[in-house]
């Protein structure tokens, strides 16, 4: 047998190191050729590392969250045959000192190392403490209990009577009691079965027993979550943006009543095409107005002191995923119609949620749009996606009465606040306000979106 050292390859132009975001093997595991052994994250994407040989894992280069330099040893594998090298590059001490595979696995539980509350034993409700479990007598078996029902718990009110009754309740009542942390054996029933009314009465008058009544939160143990992977990248990028860029934000109100009616008409006649949200229409308006405001569609290299005004719109689209916020880029958005934009938005959002974005679908944007949809709030102050110089944030659409301008006449209108944050080193306040006014005109007169 021989030992094969798998060194971290160059997985991106200009990348000096990558972060371990997941191990798919542990010391002692058998791996096959082309098997995924780790996920490594660079500034641009997460890349799967596949084993070039078959064998047994004997060393791993660190823990989740550690940085590994390009060309450094990532995994050492003991192969079944001579893999071409007997030389082993020493792995970091954290892995080398693990005495057994079991010890290493125990020290490296997963991608997110969370110190969480210990899980409750099977059958123990969240409202029953360890002391109560220790002092309670063992439950008696019952042939009368229905299939799937828990073993009956002795009712303290029957102590000394020489009998134990099973707890009878519907699945809905049991589910509600579990959610509330209530031990059904402590609930008094008005009939042979515990009903919702009995549970309500217990919560009203028996909450002094240590159970959480509706509207009251229950204390939990503290959690410690390592800031790694995507969350670390977000933290670093946001800190750099706020540290280096003098932000200013401008907000204006836009009447999107006609735009929403226009969107509804398009959707009613879309056929097999995707359903339109507000975002594709917003992007069309952005692309049509940006040529008159080139200082906004730009990137600022503050180290070189150079602003590059882009002739194309590579539009970043902030997308929320389980791992955190990521910004896939719609390339050449100015060349796409509203239906093509809708398809591209859907495709990129799905790829982001599945963590399958390609490196060329991330980075090198020229301007970004960020939207919280129905959670958009009254106004936002979005953080610029450095080295871009502007980010646009449409907010929530609300319906309000507005004066028409004809005396005291009032009409119903759909209104939306639009925020834009700019880099004050590159964009003046007058420019930002002027751009939003141009965008407002186009959104309030949606026929302009498709006019030549």
VONUTOR-49714 format. One record per residue (C-alpha): residue number from 1; x, y, z negated. Coordinates in Angstrom, 1 decimal. Example, Ala and Ser with C-alpha at 12.3 -4.5 7.8 and 13.67 -1.06 7.14 Angstrom:
BEGIN
DOLO   num        X        Y        Z
DOLO     1     12.3     -4.5     -7.8
DOLO     2     13.7     -1.1     -7.1
This chain:
BEGIN
DOLO   num        X        Y        Z
DOLO     1      0.0      0.0      0.0
DOLO     2      1.0      3.6      0.5
DOLO     3     -0.2      7.0     -0.7
DOLO     4     -1.5      9.5      1.8
DOLO     5     -1.5     13.2      0.9
DOLO     6     -4.4     15.1      2.6
DOLO     7     -3.4     18.7      2.7
DOLO     8     -5.9     21.5      3.1
DOLO     9     -6.0     22.4      6.8
DOLO    10     -6.2     25.9      8.2
DOLO    11    -10.0     26.2      8.3
DOLO    12    -10.3     29.8      9.5
DOLO    13     -8.2     32.5     11.1
DOLO    14     -6.4     34.6      8.6
DOLO    15     -7.6     32.4      5.6
DOLO    16     -4.8     31.9      3.0
DOLO    17     -6.9     29.8      0.5
DOLO    18    -10.3     28.2      0.0
DOLO    19    -12.4     27.6     -3.1
DOLO    20    -13.6     24.1     -4.1
DOLO    21    -17.4     24.3     -4.3
DOLO    22    -18.2     20.6     -4.5
DOLO    23    -16.4     17.3     -4.9
DOLO    24    -18.1     14.3     -3.3
DOLO    25    -15.6     11.8     -4.7
DOLO    26    -13.9     11.2     -8.0
DOLO    27    -10.6      9.5     -9.0
DOLO    28    -11.0      5.8     -8.5
DOLO    29    -13.6      6.0     -5.8
DOLO    30    -13.3      4.1     -2.6
DOLO    31    -13.5      6.3      0.5
DOLO    32    -13.8      5.5      4.2
DOLO    33    -12.3      7.3      7.1
DOLO    34    -14.4     10.4      8.1
DOLO    35    -16.3     10.4      4.8
DOLO    36    -17.0     13.8      3.3
DOLO    37    -14.9     14.2      0.3
DOLO    38    -15.2     17.9     -0.6
DOLO    39    -16.9     21.2      0.3
DOLO    40    -14.5     24.2      0.6
DOLO    41    -15.6     27.8      0.8
DOLO    42    -13.8     30.6      2.6
DOLO    43    -14.8     34.2      2.9
DOLO    44    -16.9     33.3      5.9
DOLO    45    -18.4     29.8      5.5
DOLO    46    -18.5     26.5      3.6
DOLO    47    -16.6     23.7      5.4
DOLO    48    -16.9     20.0      4.8
DOLO    49    -13.6     18.2      4.4
DOLO    50    -13.5     14.6      5.8
DOLO    51    -11.0     12.0      4.8
DOLO    52     -8.6     11.1      7.6
DOLO    53     -7.9      7.6      6.1
DOLO    54     -9.6      4.9      4.1
DOLO    55     -8.5      3.9      0.6
DOLO    56     -8.9      4.8     -3.1
DOLO    57     -8.7      8.3     -4.5
DOLO    58     -5.9      8.7     -7.0
DOLO    59     -5.5     12.4     -7.4
DOLO    60     -7.7     15.5     -6.8
DOLO    61     -6.5     19.1     -6.5
DOLO    62     -8.3     20.8     -9.3
DOLO    63    -11.9     21.4    -10.4
DOLO    64    -14.9     23.0     -8.8
DOLO    65    -14.2     26.8     -8.7
DOLO    66    -10.5     26.4     -8.3
DOLO    67     -8.7     28.0     -5.3
DOLO    68     -6.5     25.8     -3.1
DOLO    69     -3.9     27.3     -0.8
DOLO    70     -3.9     26.3      2.9
DOLO    71     -1.3     23.5      3.3
DOLO    72     -1.5     22.5     -0.3
DOLO    73     -2.5     18.9     -1.4
DOLO    74     -6.2     18.5     -1.7
DOLO    75     -6.6     14.8     -2.2
DOLO    76     -4.1     11.9     -2.6
DOLO    77     -5.5      8.5     -1.4
DOLO    78     -3.9      5.1     -1.9
DOLO    79     -4.4      3.4      1.5
DOLO    80     -4.8     -0.3      2.2
DOLO    81     -2.1     -0.1      4.9
DOLO    82      0.9      2.2      5.5
DOLO    83     -0.7      5.6      6.4
DOLO    84      2.6      7.0      7.5
DOLO    85      3.8      8.6      4.3
DOLO    86      4.8      7.5      0.8
DOLO    87      5.3     11.0     -0.3
DOLO    88      2.8     12.5     -2.7
DOLO    89      2.4     16.2     -3.2
DOLO    90      1.7     16.8     -6.9
DOLO    91     -1.9     17.8     -7.5
DOLO    92     -2.7     20.4    -10.1
DOLO    93     -2.2     19.4    -13.7
DOLO    94     -5.9     19.3    -14.5
DOLO    95     -6.4     16.3    -12.2
DOLO    96     -3.1     14.6    -12.8
DOLO    97     -3.7     14.4    -16.6
DOLO    98     -7.0     12.6    -16.3
DOLO    99     -6.2      9.2    -17.7
DOLO   100     -9.1      7.3    -16.1
DOLO   101    -11.7      7.9    -13.5
DOLO   102    -14.4      7.9    -16.2
DOLO   103    -12.6     10.7    -18.1
DOLO   104    -12.2     12.8    -15.0
DOLO   105    -15.8     12.4    -14.0
DOLO   106    -16.9     13.4    -17.6
DOLO   107    -14.8     16.5    -17.3
DOLO   108    -16.1     17.5    -13.9
DOLO   109    -19.9     17.0    -13.9
DOLO   110    -20.8     19.0    -10.8
DOLO   111    -20.8     22.1     -8.7
DOLO   112    -22.3     24.3    -11.4
DOLO   113    -20.8     23.5    -14.8
DOLO   114    -23.6     24.4    -17.1
DOLO   115    -23.6     24.0    -20.9
DOLO   116    -27.3     23.2    -21.1
DOLO   117    -29.6     21.9    -23.9
DOLO   118    -29.4     18.2    -24.4
DOLO   119    -32.2     16.4    -22.7
DOLO   120    -35.0     15.1    -24.9
DOLO   121    -35.3     11.3    -25.5
DOLO   122    -38.0      9.6    -23.4
DOLO   123    -41.4     10.2    -24.8
DOLO   124    -40.4     13.1    -27.1
DOLO   125    -42.3     16.3    -26.3
DOLO   126    -40.5     19.6    -26.3
DOLO   127    -42.4     20.7    -29.4
DOLO   128    -41.1     17.8    -31.6
DOLO   129    -37.8     18.4    -33.3
DOLO   130    -35.1     15.9    -34.1
DOLO   131    -36.0     15.9    -37.8
DOLO   132    -39.6     15.1    -37.0
DOLO   133    -38.6     12.2    -34.9
DOLO   134    -36.3     10.9    -37.6
DOLO   135    -39.0     11.0    -40.3
DOLO   136    -41.9      9.7    -38.2
DOLO   137    -42.7      6.0    -38.5
DOLO   138    -42.3      3.9    -35.3
DOLO   139    -45.4      3.9    -33.0
DOLO   140    -47.6      0.9    -33.1
DOLO   141    -48.3     -1.0    -29.9
DOLO   142    -51.9     -1.0    -28.7
DOLO   143    -53.6     -3.1    -26.1
DOLO   144    -56.4     -0.6    -25.8
DOLO   145    -54.2      2.2    -24.5
DOLO   146    -54.7      2.8    -20.8
DOLO   147    -52.1      2.1    -18.2
DOLO   148    -49.4      4.7    -18.2
DOLO   149    -50.5      6.1    -21.6
DOLO   150    -47.8      6.7    -24.2
DOLO   151    -47.6      4.4    -27.2
DOLO   152    -50.0      5.8    -29.9
DOLO   153    -48.5      7.9    -32.7
DOLO   154    -49.8      7.4    -36.2
DOLO   155    -52.3     10.1    -37.2
DOLO   156    -51.2     11.6    -40.6
DOLO   157    -54.9     12.2    -41.4
DOLO   158    -55.4      8.4    -41.4
DOLO   159    -52.6      7.6    -43.9
DOLO   160    -53.7      5.1    -46.5
DOLO   161    -56.7      3.9    -44.4
DOLO   162    -54.8      1.0    -42.9
DOLO   163    -55.6      2.0    -39.3
DOLO   164    -53.9      3.8    -36.3
DOLO   165    -55.9      5.2    -33.4
DOLO   166    -54.5      5.6    -29.9
DOLO   167    -54.4      9.2    -28.5
DOLO   168    -57.1      9.4    -25.7
DOLO   169    -57.0     12.3    -23.3
DOLO   170    -57.3     12.9    -19.6
DOLO   171    -54.2     13.3    -17.4
DOLO   172    -55.0     17.1    -17.1
DOLO   173    -55.1     17.5    -20.8
DOLO   174    -51.9     15.5    -21.3
DOLO   175    -50.1     17.6    -18.6
DOLO   176    -51.2     20.9    -20.2
DOLO   177    -50.2     19.6    -23.7
DOLO   178    -46.8     18.7    -22.3
DOLO   179    -46.3     22.1    -20.7
DOLO   180    -47.2     23.8    -24.0
DOLO   181    -45.1     21.5    -26.1
DOLO   182    -48.0     20.1    -28.1
DOLO   183    -48.0     16.6    -29.8
DOLO   184    -51.5     15.3    -29.0
DOLO   185    -51.4     13.1    -32.1
DOLO   186    -51.7     16.3    -34.1
DOLO   187    -54.8     17.6    -32.3
DOLO   188    -58.2     16.9    -33.9
DOLO   189    -60.8     15.9    -31.4
DOLO   190    -64.6     16.5    -31.7
DOLO   191    -65.3     13.2    -29.9
DOLO   192    -63.4     10.0    -29.1
DOLO   193    -61.2     11.9    -26.6
DOLO   194    -59.1     15.0    -26.8
DOLO   195    -60.5     17.7    -24.4
DOLO   196    -59.3     21.1    -23.3
DOLO   197    -61.5     22.8    -26.0
DOLO   198    -59.8     20.7    -28.7
DOLO   199    -56.4     21.8    -27.4
DOLO   200    -57.6     25.4    -27.3
DOLO   201    -58.7     25.2    -30.9
DOLO   202    -55.4     23.7    -32.0
DOLO   203    -53.4     26.4    -30.2
DOLO   204    -55.6     29.1    -31.8
DOLO   205    -55.5     27.8    -35.4
DOLO   206    -52.7     25.3    -35.5
DOLO   207    -49.9     27.3    -33.9
DOLO   208    -48.3     27.6    -37.4
DOLO   209    -47.1     24.0    -36.9
DOLO   210    -44.3     25.2    -34.7
DOLO   211    -46.0     25.1    -31.3
DOLO   212    -46.0     27.9    -28.8
DOLO   213    -49.4     29.4    -28.3
DOLO   214    -50.2     30.8    -24.8
DOLO   215    -48.4     34.1    -24.2
DOLO   216    -45.5     33.2    -26.6
DOLO   217    -42.1     32.2    -25.3
DOLO   218    -40.1     29.4    -26.8
DOLO   219    -36.5     29.9    -27.9
DOLO   220    -33.9     28.0    -25.8
DOLO   221    -30.3     27.3    -26.2
DOLO   222    -27.8     29.6    -24.5
DOLO   223    -26.4     28.6    -21.1
DOLO   224    -22.9     29.2    -19.7
DOLO   225    -22.7     29.2    -15.9
DOLO   226    -19.4     29.4    -14.1
DOLO   227    -19.3     32.1    -11.5
DOLO   228    -18.1     30.1     -8.5
DOLO   229    -18.8     29.4     -4.9
DOLO   230    -21.3     31.8     -3.2
DOLO   231    -22.0     33.6     -6.4
DOLO   232    -18.3     34.4     -6.8
DOLO   233    -18.1     35.7     -3.3
DOLO   234    -21.2     37.9     -3.8
DOLO   235    -19.7     39.3     -7.0
DOLO   236    -16.4     40.1     -5.4
DOLO   237    -18.0     41.7     -2.3
DOLO   238    -20.5     43.8     -4.3
DOLO   239    -17.8     45.0     -6.7
DOLO   240    -15.6     46.0     -3.8
DOLO   241    -18.4     47.8     -2.1
DOLO   242    -19.4     49.9     -5.1
DOLO   243    -15.8     50.5     -6.1
DOLO   244    -14.7     51.7     -2.7
DOLO   245    -17.7     53.2     -1.0
DOLO   246    -19.4     56.5     -2.2
DOLO   247    -23.0     55.5     -1.6
DOLO   248    -25.9     57.7     -1.1
DOLO   249    -29.5     56.6     -0.5
DOLO   250    -32.3     58.4      1.4
DOLO   251    -35.9     57.3      1.2
DOLO   252    -38.9     58.3      3.2
DOLO   253    -42.5     57.2      3.6
DOLO   254    -43.8     55.7      6.8
DOLO   255    -47.4     55.1      7.9
DOLO   256    -47.4     51.6      9.4
DOLO   257    -51.1     51.4      9.9
DOLO   258    -50.9     51.3     13.7
DOLO   259    -47.8     49.1     13.6
DOLO   260    -49.6     46.5     11.5
DOLO   261    -52.6     46.6     13.9
DOLO   262    -50.2     46.3     16.8
DOLO   263    -48.5     43.3     15.2
DOLO   264    -51.9     41.6     14.6
DOLO   265    -52.8     42.0     18.3
DOLO   266    -49.4     40.5     19.3
DOLO   267    -49.9     37.5     17.0
DOLO   268    -53.5     37.0     18.2
DOLO   269    -52.0     36.6     21.7
DOLO   270    -48.7     34.9     21.0
DOLO   271    -49.6     31.4     22.4
DOLO   272    -46.8     29.0     21.6
DOLO   273    -44.4     31.8     20.5
DOLO   274    -43.5     32.3     16.8
DOLO   275    -45.7     34.4     14.5
DOLO   276    -44.4     37.9     14.1
DOLO   277    -43.5     39.4     10.8
DOLO   278    -42.6     43.1     10.4
DOLO   279    -38.9     42.4     10.6
DOLO   280    -38.5     41.7     14.4
DOLO   281    -40.5     44.9     15.1
DOLO   282    -38.3     46.8     12.7
DOLO   283    -35.1     45.5     14.4
DOLO   284    -36.4     46.5     17.8
DOLO   285    -36.9     50.1     16.5
DOLO   286    -33.5     50.1     14.9
DOLO   287    -31.8     49.0     18.1
DOLO   288    -33.7     51.6     20.2
DOLO   289    -32.8     54.5     17.9
DOLO   290    -29.2     53.7     17.0
DOLO   291    -27.6     54.9     20.4
DOLO   292    -28.4     58.5     19.3
DOLO   293    -26.7     57.9     15.9
DOLO   294    -23.5     56.0     16.6
DOLO   295    -22.0     57.0     13.3
DOLO   296    -24.5     54.6     11.6
DOLO   297    -23.7     51.5     13.8
DOLO   298    -20.1     51.4     12.7
DOLO   299    -17.4     49.8     10.6
DOLO   300    -14.8     51.7      8.5
DOLO   301    -11.3     50.3      8.0
DOLO   302    -10.5     52.5      5.0
DOLO   303     -6.9     51.2      4.8
DOLO   304     -6.1     52.2      8.4
DOLO   305     -8.4     55.2      8.3
DOLO   306    -10.2     54.2     11.4
DOLO   307    -14.0     54.2     12.1
DOLO   308    -15.1     51.9     14.9
DOLO   309    -18.4     52.9     16.4
DOLO   310    -19.9     49.8     18.0
DOLO   311    -21.5     49.8     21.4
DOLO   312    -23.5     46.7     20.5
DOLO   313    -25.8     46.0     17.6
DOLO   314    -24.6     43.0     15.6
DOLO   315    -27.3     43.1     13.0
DOLO   316    -26.8     41.5      9.6
DOLO   317    -29.9     40.0      8.0
DOLO   318    -29.7     39.6      4.2
DOLO   319    -31.2     36.2      3.4
DOLO   320    -31.8     34.7     -0.1
DOLO   321    -30.8     31.1     -0.7
DOLO   322    -30.5     28.8     -3.7
DOLO   323    -26.8     29.6     -3.8
DOLO   324    -27.3     33.3     -3.6
DOLO   325    -27.5     36.1     -1.1
DOLO   326    -25.9     35.6      2.3
DOLO   327    -25.9     37.7      5.5
DOLO   328    -26.1     35.9      8.8
DOLO   329    -25.7     38.1     11.8
DOLO   330    -27.9     38.4     14.9
DOLO   331    -25.4     38.9     17.7
DOLO   332    -26.3     41.5     20.4
DOLO   333    -29.7     42.2     18.9
DOLO   334    -30.1     45.1     21.4
DOLO   335    -30.5     42.5     24.2
DOLO   336    -33.3     40.5     22.6
DOLO   337    -37.0     41.1     22.8
DOLO   338    -39.3     40.8     19.8
DOLO   339    -40.1     37.1     20.3
DOLO   340    -36.4     36.2     20.7
DOLO   341    -35.6     38.1     17.6
DOLO   342    -38.4     36.2     15.7
DOLO   343    -36.9     32.9     16.7
DOLO   344    -33.4     33.9     15.8
DOLO   345    -34.5     35.2     12.4
DOLO   346    -36.2     31.9     11.7
DOLO   347    -33.3     29.9     12.9
DOLO   348    -30.7     31.8     10.9
DOLO   349    -32.8     31.9      7.8
DOLO   350    -33.3     28.1      7.9
DOLO   351    -29.5     27.5      8.5
DOLO   352    -28.7     29.8      5.6
DOLO   353    -31.1     27.9      3.2
DOLO   354    -29.5     24.6      4.4
DOLO   355    -26.0     26.0      4.0
DOLO   356    -25.3     25.2      7.7
DOLO   357    -24.4     28.6      9.0
DOLO   358    -21.5     28.5     11.4
DOLO   359    -18.4     30.8     10.9
DOLO   360    -19.3     32.9     14.0
DOLO   361    -22.8     33.5     12.5
DOLO   362    -21.3     35.2      9.5
DOLO   363    -19.4     38.5      9.3
DOLO   364    -18.4     41.2     11.8
DOLO   365    -21.8     42.8     11.6
DOLO   366    -22.3     46.5     12.5
DOLO   367    -25.4     47.4     10.4
DOLO   368    -27.5     45.3      8.0
DOLO   369    -31.2     45.1      7.1
DOLO   370    -32.3     43.9      3.7
DOLO   371    -35.9     43.3      2.8
DOLO   372    -37.6     41.7     -0.2
DOLO   373    -40.9     41.3      1.7
DOLO   374    -44.0     41.6     -0.6
DOLO   375    -41.6     42.0     -3.6
DOLO   376    -40.1     45.1     -2.0
DOLO   377    -41.2     47.5     -4.7
DOLO   378    -41.6     51.3     -4.3
DOLO   379    -38.0     52.0     -3.2
DOLO   380    -34.6     50.3     -3.2
DOLO   381    -31.0     51.5     -3.2
DOLO   382    -29.3     48.7     -1.3
DOLO   383    -25.6     48.1     -1.5
DOLO   384    -23.7     48.5      1.8
DOLO   385    -22.2     45.4      3.3
DOLO   386    -18.6     46.5      3.5
DOLO   387    -16.9     47.4      5.9
DOLO   388    -20.2     48.5      7.5
DOLO   389    -21.3     52.1      6.7
DOLO   390    -25.1     51.7      6.5
DOLO   391    -27.8     49.4      5.3
DOLO   392    -31.6     49.7      5.9
DOLO   393    -34.1     48.5      3.3
DOLO   394    -37.8     48.4      4.3
DOLO   395    -40.0     48.2      1.1
DOLO   396    -43.4     46.8      0.3
DOLO   397    -46.4     47.9      2.4
DOLO   398    -49.2     49.3      0.2
DOLO   399    -52.7     50.5      1.2
DOLO   400    -53.7     53.9     -0.1
DOLO   401    -56.1     56.8      0.8
DOLO   402    -54.5     59.6      2.7
DOLO   403    -55.7     63.0      4.0
DOLO   404    -56.1     63.1      7.7
DOLO   405    -55.2     66.8      8.1
DOLO   406    -58.8     67.7      9.1
DOLO   407    -60.1     69.4      6.0
DOLO   408    -60.9     67.0      3.1
DOLO   409    -61.3     64.0      5.4
DOLO   410    -59.6     60.9      3.9
DOLO   411    -58.7     57.6      5.6
DOLO   412    -57.3     54.3      4.6
DOLO   413    -53.7     53.9      5.5
DOLO   414    -50.9     51.3      5.2
DOLO   415    -47.8     52.9      3.9
DOLO   416    -44.2     51.7      3.5
DOLO   417    -41.2     53.4      2.0
DOLO   418    -38.0     53.0      4.0
DOLO   419    -34.6     53.2      2.2
DOLO   420    -31.2     53.7      3.9
DOLO   421    -27.9     53.6      2.0
DOLO   422    -24.9     55.2      3.7
DOLO   423    -21.1     55.5      3.2
DOLO   424    -20.7     59.3      2.6
DOLO   425    -17.2     59.2      3.9
DOLO   426    -18.5     58.5      7.3
DOLO   427    -22.2     59.5      7.4
DOLO   428    -23.5     62.9      6.3
DOLO   429    -26.9     63.3      4.6
DOLO   430    -28.3     65.2      7.5
DOLO   431    -27.4     62.4      9.9
DOLO   432    -29.1     59.8      7.7
DOLO   433    -32.2     61.8      7.3
DOLO   434    -32.4     62.6     11.0
DOLO   435    -32.0     58.9     11.8
DOLO   436    -34.8     57.9      9.5
DOLO   437    -37.1     60.5     11.0
DOLO   438    -36.3     59.0     14.5
DOLO   439    -37.0     55.6     13.2
DOLO   440    -40.2     56.8     11.5
DOLO   441    -41.5     58.3     14.8
DOLO   442    -41.0     55.0     16.6
DOLO   443    -42.6     52.9     13.9
DOLO   444    -45.6     55.2     13.5
DOLO   445    -46.1     55.1     17.3
DOLO   446    -45.5     51.5     18.1
DOLO   447    -46.1     51.8     21.8
DOLO   448    -42.7     53.5     21.9
DOLO   449    -41.1     50.1     21.0
DOLO   450    -41.7     48.8     24.5
DOLO   451    -41.6     52.1     26.5
DOLO   452    -38.8     52.6     28.9
